[in-house]
Amino acid sequence: MSVPGPDEPGTGADLLRRAAKALRERVEGCVINGPWVYRDQRDDPEAYPWQVWAPKSKVNAGTGFAPGTAEFIALMHPPVALALALVLEGLATVIAGTVGDAAAADIFAAELTLARAVLREGES
């Protein structure tokens, strides 16, 4: 059995690149590019109590969320996803060019966990 090279599927570098690609694809599918904000409008009985919206477009990204959920969704707007994609791709380059996949599992365990979470790999 041969060990995959640093850019082959199943390696740390590949995992990080796939996660970065997934983040970019999700941003491309966003109608509302952000920035997103959390809006508490409990004083308006006709509106949902909490909303996530993009003030420049005046369009809601979602309504009816609990306040903590709405704040989190607003925090993770598309520019955050693009920044995460850059970080993941940069680490993929480091893994492929220097430390190699064998060391990556130990050195970049948190980053690989992030990539798996983005890709929803390992969920049951």
N, C-alpha and C positions, 0 to 999 in steps of 0.2 A: 504494500500500500504506500503510495507516495503522498508526501505532504503538499497541500496546495500552495501555489505561489502567493505573494502578497496581494495580488489583484484578482485572484480567482474566487468564485462563489464559495461562501462558507468561511471566509477569512475575516479577520477584524476590519481590514481596510474595506473589503467588499460590503460588510454589514453597515459600516458608517456611511459609505457612498449611497447604498440603497436607501437608508433613512433620510439622507440629505435630499435625494431625488424625490422621495415620497412627500417631504415637507414642501418642496417647490411645487410639486403637482397639486397639492391641496391649496396652496396660495393661488395658483393659476385658476383654480375653480371657484375662488371667492368672488362674489359679486361686489362685496363691500371690502375694499382693501385696507381700510383703517386710516388713522388710528381709531380703535374702538374705545368706547367709554362705558362706564357703568352709570346708570341713572336711577336714582331712587325717586319714584314719583308716587309715594303712598298718599300724598295729599290729594291726588286726582282719583276720585272713586270710579271713573269711567275707564281708567287705564290699568294695565297690569302694574302691580306694585314695583317691580324691578325690571329694567330692560338693559340690554346690551345694544348700543347703537353707534353709528358713525356720524358725528355731528356735521361733517362737511357735506354728506349726501342726504342727511335727514331720513335715512332708512334704517330700520331695525335689523340687526343681525339675529335677534331672537328675543322672544318675550316670554314672560311668565316664569322666569327662573327664580329660585330662592336667591337671596342677596349674595351669599358666598359664592354660589355657582356663577351668577352674573358677573361678579367682580373678577373671578378667575378667567372666564371666557374673554372678558374685555382686556385683561392683562396679556393674554396669549394671542393678540391680533397678528395679522399676516407679517408685518415687519419683524416680529419676534421669531416667527417660523423661518424667515429668510436668514436671520442672524444665526439661528441654530444650525441651519443647513451649512452656512459658511464654516462654523466651528467644526462640525462633523467632517466636512470635506478636508479641512486643514489637518485634523487628526488622522484621517485616512492617509494623507500624503506622508505624514510623519511615520506612521506604522509601516507603510510600503517602502519608504526610503531609508529608514534607520533602524528602528527597534525590531521590526519583523513581527509576524503574527504570533509566534510562540510567546514572546514577551508581552504582547499587547493585552492578553487576557488578564495578566497581573497588573500591569502599569495603568491600563485604561479601562479597568473593570466598570467604573461608574459610567463612562462614556458609552461603552458597549451596552450597558443596561439601558441607557437612554435610547440608543438606536433601536434596541429590541422593543422598547415601549412604543416608539413612534411607529414601528412596523407591526406592532401587536403580535410579535413572535413570542411563543411560550405561554400565551394566554390559553386557559382551558375553557 
